[in-house]
Amino acid sequence: MRTNNVVINNVKAWMEKNSKSHQWLADELNVSKSLIGHILSGKRTRFR
């Protein structure tokens, strides 16, 4: 399994366990909700 997939799975599991949404994470990182969706789906690996 690629490192990116491990990180993505860990972030998703943490978010679910702590009842956090994509919007919450986007707000914390000051990025769009759609960017978070792309990152957590593995379609995007960089912020820039």
N, CA, C and O atoms as a GROMACS GRO file, in nm:
protein
  192
    1MET      N    1   0.085  -0.118   0.000
    1MET     CA    2   0.000   0.000   0.000
    1MET      C    3   0.089   0.124   0.000
    1MET      O    4   0.187   0.130   0.074
    2ARG      N    5   0.055   0.220  -0.081
    2ARG     CA    6   0.133   0.343  -0.089
    2ARG      C    7   0.115   0.427   0.037
    2ARG      O    8   0.012   0.421   0.103
    3THR      N    9   0.218   0.504   0.068
    3THR     CA   10   0.214   0.589   0.187
    3THR      C   11   0.095   0.683   0.184
    3THR      O   12   0.030   0.703   0.287
    4ASN      N   13   0.066   0.742   0.068
    4ASN     CA   14  -0.048   0.833   0.058
    4ASN      C   15  -0.177   0.765   0.101
    4ASN      O   16  -0.258   0.825   0.171
    5ASN      N   17  -0.196   0.642   0.059
    5ASN     CA   18  -0.318   0.570   0.094
    5ASN      C   19  -0.326   0.543   0.244
    5ASN      O   20  -0.435   0.548   0.302
    6VAL      N   21  -0.214   0.514   0.305
    6VAL     CA   22  -0.211   0.492   0.450
    6VAL      C   23  -0.252   0.619   0.523
    6VAL      O   24  -0.334   0.615   0.616
    7VAL      N   25  -0.195   0.731   0.482
    7VAL     CA   26  -0.226   0.859   0.545
    7VAL      C   27  -0.374   0.894   0.524
    7VAL      O   28  -0.443   0.932   0.617
    8ILE      N   29  -0.420   0.880   0.401
    8ILE     CA   30  -0.560   0.909   0.371
    8ILE      C   31  -0.653   0.824   0.457
    8ILE      O   32  -0.749   0.876   0.514
    9ASN      N   33  -0.625   0.696   0.467
    9ASN     CA   34  -0.710   0.607   0.547
    9ASN      C   35  -0.707   0.646   0.694
    9ASN      O   36  -0.810   0.640   0.762
   10ASN      N   37  -0.590   0.684   0.745
   10ASN     CA   38  -0.579   0.726   0.885
   10ASN      C   39  -0.657   0.854   0.910
   10ASN      O   40  -0.725   0.866   1.012
   11VAL      N   41  -0.648   0.950   0.820
   11VAL     CA   42  -0.720   1.076   0.834
   11VAL      C   43  -0.870   1.050   0.831
   11VAL      O   44  -0.944   1.101   0.914
   12LYS      N   45  -0.915   0.970   0.735
   12LYS     CA   46  -1.057   0.938   0.726
   12LYS      C   47  -1.108   0.869   0.852
   12LYS      O   48  -1.215   0.902   0.903
   13ALA      N   49  -1.031   0.774   0.903
   13ALA     CA   50  -1.070   0.703   1.025
   13ALA      C   51  -1.077   0.798   1.144
   13ALA      O   52  -1.170   0.790   1.224
   14TRP      N   53  -0.979   0.887   1.156
   14TRP     CA   54  -0.979   0.983   1.265
   14TRP      C   55  -1.099   1.076   1.255
   14TRP      O   56  -1.166   1.104   1.355
   15MET      N   57  -1.126   1.124   1.134
   15MET     CA   58  -1.239   1.214   1.115
   15MET      C   59  -1.370   1.147   1.152
   15MET      O   60  -1.456   1.208   1.216
   16GLU      N   61  -1.386   1.022   1.111
   16GLU     CA   62  -1.509   0.949   1.143
   16GLU      C   63  -1.521   0.928   1.294
   16GLU      O   64  -1.628   0.948   1.351
   17LYS      N   65  -1.413   0.886   1.357
   17LYS     CA   66  -1.413   0.860   1.500
   17LYS      C   67  -1.447   0.986   1.580
   17LYS      O   68  -1.512   0.979   1.684
   18ASN      N   69  -1.402   1.100   1.530
   18ASN     CA   70  -1.421   1.226   1.601
   18ASN      C   71  -1.534   1.312   1.543
   18ASN      O   72  -1.547   1.430   1.575
   19SER      N   73  -1.615   1.250   1.459
   19SER     CA   74  -1.732   1.317   1.398
   19SER      C   75  -1.696   1.450   1.332
   19SER      O   76  -1.764   1.550   1.350
   20LYS      N   77  -1.588   1.447   1.255
   20LYS     CA   78  -1.543   1.567   1.183
   20LYS      C   79  -1.581   1.552   1.036
   20LYS      O   80  -1.578   1.442   0.980
   21SER      N   81  -1.617   1.664   0.975
   21SER     CA   82  -1.661   1.663   0.836
   21SER      C   83  -1.551   1.713   0.743
   21SER      O   84  -1.449   1.767   0.787
   22HIS      N   85  -1.575   1.694   0.615
   22HIS     CA   86  -1.484   1.749   0.514
   22HIS      C   87  -1.479   1.901   0.528
   22HIS      O   88  -1.373   1.962   0.513
   23GLN      N   89  -1.594   1.961   0.555
   23GLN     CA   90  -1.598   2.107   0.571
   23GLN      C   91  -1.516   2.152   0.691
   23GLN      O   92  -1.447   2.254   0.683
   24TRP      N   93  -1.522   2.078   0.801
   24TRP     CA   94  -1.443   2.113   0.919
   24TRP      C   95  -1.295   2.111   0.885
   24TRP      O   96  -1.222   2.204   0.919
   25LEU      N   97  -1.250   2.006   0.818
   25LEU     CA   98  -1.109   1.995   0.782
   25LEU      C   99  -1.068   2.106   0.686
   25LEU      O  100  -0.960   2.163   0.698
   26ALA      N  101  -1.154   2.136   0.591
   26ALA     CA  102  -1.126   2.245   0.496
   26ALA      C  103  -1.112   2.377   0.570
   26ALA      O  104  -1.021   2.455   0.540
   27ASP      N  105  -1.199   2.403   0.664
   27ASP     CA  106  -1.192   2.527   0.742
   27ASP      C  107  -1.062   2.532   0.823
   27ASP      O  108  -0.998   2.637   0.832
   28GLU      N  109  -1.024   2.421   0.883
   28GLU     CA  110  -0.901   2.416   0.962
   28GLU      C  111  -0.777   2.442   0.877
   28GLU      O  112  -0.681   2.504   0.923
   29LEU      N  113  -0.778   2.394   0.753
   29LEU     CA  114  -0.663   2.407   0.664
   29LEU      C  115  -0.672   2.530   0.574
   29LEU      O  116  -0.580   2.561   0.499
   30ASN      N  117  -0.785   2.600   0.584
   30ASN     CA  118  -0.810   2.719   0.502
   30ASN      C  119  -0.802   2.688   0.352
   30ASN      O  120  -0.738   2.759   0.275
   31VAL      N  121  -0.869   2.580   0.314
   31VAL     CA  122  -0.879   2.540   0.174
   31VAL      C  123  -1.026   2.508   0.145
   31VAL      O  124  -1.109   2.508   0.236
   32SER      N  125  -1.057   2.480   0.020
   32SER     CA  126  -1.196   2.450  -0.015
   32SER      C  127  -1.233   2.306   0.022
   32SER      O  128  -1.148   2.217   0.031
   33LYS      N  129  -1.363   2.287   0.043
   33LYS     CA  130  -1.415   2.154   0.073
   33LYS      C  131  -1.388   2.060  -0.045
   33LYS      O  132  -1.360   1.942  -0.024
   34SER      N  133  -1.397   2.110  -0.167
   34SER     CA  134  -1.373   2.024  -0.283
   34SER      C  135  -1.229   1.978  -0.289
   34SER      O  136  -1.202   1.865  -0.332
   35LEU      N  137  -1.134   2.064  -0.247
   35LEU     CA  138  -0.994   2.021  -0.243
   35LEU      C  139  -0.976   1.907  -0.144
   35LEU      O  140  -0.904   1.811  -0.172
   36ILE      N  141  -1.040   1.916  -0.030
   36ILE     CA  142  -1.033   1.808   0.069
   36ILE      C  143  -1.089   1.680   0.010
   36ILE      O  144  -1.033   1.572   0.030
   37GLY      N  145  -1.199   1.690  -0.062
   37GLY     CA  146  -1.257   1.572  -0.127
   37GLY      C  147  -1.161   1.508  -0.225
   37GLY      O  148  -1.147   1.386  -0.229
   38HIS      N  149  -1.094   1.590  -0.304
   38HIS     CA  150  -0.997   1.538  -0.400
   38HIS      C  151  -0.878   1.472  -0.330
   38HIS      O  152  -0.830   1.367  -0.371
   39ILE      N  153  -0.831   1.534  -0.224
   39ILE     CA  154  -0.717   1.480  -0.151
   39ILE      C  155  -0.754   1.347  -0.085
   39ILE      O  156  -0.679   1.250  -0.094
   40LEU      N  157  -0.870   1.344  -0.020
   40LEU     CA  158  -0.909   1.221   0.051
   40LEU      C  159  -0.954   1.110  -0.043
   40LEU      O  160  -0.965   0.995  -0.001
   41SER      N  161  -0.979   1.142  -0.168
   41SER     CA  162  -1.011   1.037  -0.266
   41SER      C  163  -0.885   0.988  -0.336
   41SER      O  164  -0.888   0.890  -0.410
   42GLY      N  165  -0.773   1.057  -0.313
   42GLY     CA  166  -0.647   1.018  -0.375
   42GLY      C  167  -0.624   1.079  -0.512
   42GLY      O  168  -0.523   1.050  -0.576
   43LYS      N  169  -0.716   1.164  -0.556
   43LYS     CA  170  -0.704   1.226  -0.689
   43LYS      C  171  -0.601   1.339  -0.691
   43LYS      O  172  -0.548   1.375  -0.796
   44ARG      N  173  -0.575   1.393  -0.574
   44ARG     CA  174  -0.482   1.505  -0.566
   44ARG      C  175  -0.387   1.482  -0.449
   44ARG      O  176  -0.431   1.443  -0.341
   45THR      N  177  -0.259   1.505  -0.470
   45THR     CA  178  -0.162   1.479  -0.364
   45THR      C  179  -0.090   1.604  -0.316
   45THR      O  180  -0.012   1.599  -0.221
   46ARG      N  181  -0.116   1.718  -0.381
   46ARG     CA  182  -0.050   1.843  -0.341
   46ARG      C  183  -0.153   1.953  -0.326
   46ARG      O  184  -0.260   1.949  -0.386
   47PHE      N  185  -0.119   2.051  -0.244
   47PHE     CA  186  -0.206   2.166  -0.223
   47PHE      C  187  -0.188   2.271  -0.329
   47PHE      O  188  -0.278   2.352  -0.350
   48ARG      N  189  -0.076   2.272  -0.397
   48ARG     CA  190  -0.049   2.375  -0.498
   48ARG      C  191  -0.058   2.317  -0.635
   48ARG      O  192  -0.039   2.389  -0.733
   0.00000   0.00000   0.00000
